[in-house]
Amino acid sequence: MNGFIDKLVSLAAADGIGSLIFIGLAAGTAFALAMGVSSFVLNASDPVRRRLGRLGGSNEGEERSSLSLATRLRPLATLIAPKRGMGAERVASMLVQAGYRGANAATMYYGVKAALMISLPLIVLLAAPLLPDISTLSLMLYSAAAGFAGSLACSIWLDKAVARRQKALRVGFPDALDLL
């Protein structure tokens, strides 16, 4: 490494063609750096690209992590997912309305719902030694309520996501009368 740096210093110090090559390389590097930074800044601030990114979904890394999470949640999702019928179609429709069109959207929804329904009661049961005055019956009631809250939280989140997306679509489109 020191030999390379010494060679560059000797080229810069020498009169003639070596110094011109060194100046050309330095200018080319500065130009390439400036172009890269400007390209990054323009792409980040371009509103069309931002909108297309939001509409197009996630990038490859997010898709890979989403697929990995869906694979891990699939056994839990099969515990509570309706087999076929009105419940499954309703949830699938609501996920699409909320903007989650991926193949694993329902698996993720039901997997997270099952994980909350299992983990929240476990947290209540693990916290029981910290509250010694609670009776066993009350503890079981609190645990069941926590499981129900986990189930209800996912349903409330989905309803809110649908409403949020519908509001964004209503606000985003101009009135038909304005176009006339």
LOKEKE-696260 format. One record per residue (C-alpha): chain; x, y, z; residue number from 1. Coordinates in steps of 0.2 Angstrom, whole numbers. Layout:
<nodes>
NODE;A;X;Y;Z;NUM
...
</nodes>
This chain:
<nodes>
NODE;A;0;0;0;1
NODE;A;14;12;4;2
NODE;A;22;8;-13;3
NODE;A;6;13;-22;4
NODE;A;5;30;-12;5
NODE;A;23;34;-15;6
NODE;A;20;31;-33;7
NODE;A;5;43;-33;8
NODE;A;15;56;-24;9
NODE;A;29;55;-36;10
NODE;A;18;56;-51;11
NODE;A;9;72;-44;12
NODE;A;26;80;-40;13
NODE;A;34;76;-57;14
NODE;A;33;88;-71;15
NODE;A;25;82;-87;16
NODE;A;13;69;-91;17
NODE;A;12;60;-74;18
NODE;A;5;76;-66;19
NODE;A;-8;77;-80;20
NODE;A;-13;59;-77;21
NODE;A;-15;62;-58;22
NODE;A;-25;78;-61;23
NODE;A;-36;68;-73;24
NODE;A;-39;54;-61;25
NODE;A;-43;66;-47;26
NODE;A;-55;76;-58;27
NODE;A;-63;60;-64;28
NODE;A;-65;53;-46;29
NODE;A;-73;70;-41;30
NODE;A;-85;70;-56;31
NODE;A;-90;52;-53;32
NODE;A;-93;56;-34;33
NODE;A;-103;71;-38;34
NODE;A;-114;62;-51;35
NODE;A;-117;48;-39;36
NODE;A;-122;60;-25;37
NODE;A;-133;70;-37;38
NODE;A;-142;54;-43;39
NODE;A;-145;48;-26;40
NODE;A;-152;65;-21;41
NODE;A;-163;67;-36;42
NODE;A;-170;49;-35;43
NODE;A;-174;52;-16;44
NODE;A;-183;68;-19;45
NODE;A;-192;64;-35;46
NODE;A;-211;63;-31;47
NODE;A;-215;52;-45;48
NODE;A;-202;39;-40;49
NODE;A;-209;40;-22;50
NODE;A;-227;37;-28;51
NODE;A;-222;23;-39;52
NODE;A;-212;15;-24;53
NODE;A;-227;16;-13;54
NODE;A;-239;9;-27;55
NODE;A;-226;-4;-32;56
NODE;A;-224;-12;-15;57
NODE;A;-208;-16;-6;58
NODE;A;-191;-19;-13;59
NODE;A;-182;-36;-14;60
NODE;A;-175;-36;3;61
NODE;A;-191;-32;11;62
NODE;A;-200;-46;1;63
NODE;A;-187;-58;6;64
NODE;A;-189;-54;25;65
NODE;A;-208;-54;23;66
NODE;A;-207;-71;15;67
NODE;A;-196;-77;29;68
NODE;A;-208;-70;42;69
NODE;A;-223;-78;33;70
NODE;A;-214;-95;33;71
NODE;A;-211;-94;52;72
NODE;A;-229;-88;55;73
NODE;A;-237;-101;44;74
NODE;A;-239;-115;58;75
NODE;A;-247;-102;69;76
NODE;A;-258;-95;55;77
NODE;A;-265;-113;52;78
NODE;A;-272;-114;70;79
NODE;A;-284;-100;68;80
NODE;A;-287;-96;49;81
NODE;A;-304;-101;43;82
NODE;A;-303;-116;31;83
NODE;A;-314;-109;17;84
NODE;A;-329;-98;18;85
NODE;A;-336;-81;22;86
NODE;A;-323;-77;36;87
NODE;A;-308;-80;25;88
NODE;A;-315;-71;10;89
NODE;A;-320;-56;21;90
NODE;A;-302;-55;28;91
NODE;A;-294;-57;11;92
NODE;A;-305;-43;4;93
NODE;A;-301;-32;19;94
NODE;A;-282;-35;17;95
NODE;A;-283;-30;-2;96
NODE;A;-293;-15;3;97
NODE;A;-280;-10;16;98
NODE;A;-267;-11;2;99
NODE;A;-259;-28;7;100
NODE;A;-260;-38;-10;101
NODE;A;-246;-50;-7;102
NODE;A;-248;-69;-8;103
NODE;A;-243;-70;11;104
NODE;A;-254;-56;17;105
NODE;A;-267;-67;25;106
NODE;A;-254;-79;32;107
NODE;A;-245;-64;40;108
NODE;A;-262;-57;47;109
NODE;A;-267;-74;54;110
NODE;A;-250;-78;61;111
NODE;A;-248;-62;70;112
NODE;A;-266;-64;77;113
NODE;A;-262;-81;83;114
NODE;A;-245;-75;90;115
NODE;A;-254;-61;100;116
NODE;A;-267;-73;106;117
NODE;A;-254;-85;113;118
NODE;A;-240;-72;119;119
NODE;A;-252;-60;128;120
NODE;A;-259;-73;140;121
NODE;A;-242;-80;143;122
NODE;A;-235;-63;148;123
NODE;A;-250;-61;160;124
NODE;A;-246;-79;167;125
NODE;A;-227;-75;168;126
NODE;A;-231;-58;177;127
NODE;A;-242;-67;190;128
NODE;A;-228;-70;203;129
NODE;A;-225;-51;203;130
NODE;A;-243;-49;209;131
NODE;A;-246;-62;224;132
NODE;A;-263;-55;229;133
NODE;A;-272;-61;213;134
NODE;A;-282;-77;215;135
NODE;A;-280;-91;202;136
NODE;A;-298;-88;195;137
NODE;A;-294;-69;192;138
NODE;A;-277;-74;184;139
NODE;A;-286;-85;172;140
NODE;A;-299;-72;168;141
NODE;A;-285;-59;165;142
NODE;A;-276;-72;154;143
NODE;A;-292;-75;144;144
NODE;A;-295;-57;142;145
NODE;A;-277;-54;136;146
NODE;A;-280;-67;123;147
NODE;A;-296;-59;117;148
NODE;A;-287;-42;117;149
NODE;A;-274;-50;105;150
NODE;A;-287;-56;94;151
NODE;A;-297;-40;94;152
NODE;A;-281;-29;92;153
NODE;A;-278;-37;75;154
NODE;A;-296;-35;69;155
NODE;A;-296;-17;75;156
NODE;A;-279;-13;66;157
NODE;A;-286;-21;50;158
NODE;A;-302;-10;51;159
NODE;A;-291;6;54;160
NODE;A;-279;1;39;161
NODE;A;-294;0;27;162
NODE;A;-302;16;33;163
NODE;A;-285;25;32;164
NODE;A;-282;19;14;165
NODE;A;-300;23;9;166
NODE;A;-297;41;16;167
NODE;A;-281;43;7;168
NODE;A;-289;37;-10;169
NODE;A;-303;49;-7;170
NODE;A;-292;64;-4;171
NODE;A;-280;59;-17;172
NODE;A;-292;59;-32;173
NODE;A;-299;75;-38;174
NODE;A;-318;77;-39;175
NODE;A;-326;73;-56;176
NODE;A;-333;90;-57;177
NODE;A;-316;98;-56;178
NODE;A;-311;89;-71;179
NODE;A;-326;96;-82;180
</nodes>
